[in-house]
Amino acid sequence: MSSAVQFSEYGTPDVLRVVDVPPLTAGPGQVRLAVRAAGVNPIDWKILHGSMRQVMPLDLPAGLGSDVAGVVDQVGEGVTAFSVGDEVLGASLTPSYAQSALADPTALVAKPAAVPWEVAATLAGTGITAWEVLHKLKLSAGETLLVHAAAGGVGTFAVQLAVARGARVIGTASERNHEQLRSFGAEPVSYGKGLVDRVRAISPRGVDAVLDASGRGEIPDSIELAGGPTRVLSLVAFDATSTGIQIHMTEPGAGGPEALRDILALIEAGRLRVPISGTYPLDEVAAALEASRSGHPGGKLVVLPV
């Protein structure tokens, strides 16, 4: 038997339990991982709360988590990409808040020895999303990108990936996060009324593209600053599709080896940092989700099953 976090009813984090579960077996085209770390994402507490049940129906009891880093301890029929003992990271097929998880090898990449487990476990969700949206926005060197919620999970990656591409980045964030944004190479501005004036004060011609990871109603300002909706993309403003902006949705567990390799190369080169706000054992997952739900963790949250 191994341990996993599960819930038998939708609700707040206090419905979570650590339970013993039967051993997983890697099927054809799968690998089994001994999970060393699992990243916590906002979608996890949304799933737990039940707000995702229309698009992601679950058979209860169910588990949580899809970002994973671990050691391959079983290889299914037909798998040649990895062997037992390989250290990997990416997305899991089964819930990753557990001591064991199954994964599709095409959603995994090798973990560099210099990258800590807790960092490795944070890359698949927010990192891939940030990489994908910059690709959708066709951001190039010399352009100016405005990122809303620049100090958040996706924002932290998007800012650093954009800077690495040679773009100028302006990031909206609370005052307490401005120094961190500067350390990432961004120019911070505060949220709220007067945003357009604050952005134009440092970028008179406006911006070339906008990534909205905030959902605080900045879409009209974003369209004005970008000179139209074409290169404005939101992760959260689903009610703004009529404006002509782009809406990006990433499915949990979606693969992205190219994105992960690019991110890992930047981490190894010292050009991308992943702040870790807290690590939690399995029996403290409820606290991790509460911290995530607060919206102000100050860095990535990670579950360490062993």
Disulfide bonds with the S-S distance in Angstrom:
none
